Amino acid sequence: MTEYVELHARSASSFLEGASLPETLIERAAELEMPAIALLDRNGV
């Protein structure tokens, strides 16, 4: 089995680039048994 790690996710903290809350992305990654996730937010507050 190949483990997948998302290294280019953006959350709603990236203005006009992401839609999901960071907490939601983390919860989903845990549901999919992903060992890690990288959030690359920019232009956020």
N, C-alpha and C positions, 0 to 999 in steps of 0.2 A: 504494500500500500504506500502510495506517495503522499507525504504530508504537504499540504498547501499553506502558505503564509501570504496573506495579502499585504503587499508593501507599497500600495499606492491608493489608499482610501482617504477620502475627504469627508468631513462631517459638516453639519450645519454651521460650524464656526468659520468655515471658508465661505466668504460672501459670494453668492451666486455660483458656487461650484459644487457644493454638497447639500444634502437635504436631511440626512439622518442625524440624530443626536449621538454623541460619542458613546453614551451609555448603551444605546440601542445596538450600535455596531459591535460593542464588546459582548453584549448578551448573545447576539447572533453568532459571533465567532465561537463563543463557548458552546452554544447548542450544536455547532458543526464540528466540535472537538478540534478546533484550530489551536495550535500551540502558542500562537502569537498573532498580532495584527499591528501594522504601522499606520498611524494617522499622519497625513502630511498636510495639515491645515495651514492656510496662509490668508493674509488680509483679514484676519479675525479680530474680534474684540476681546 
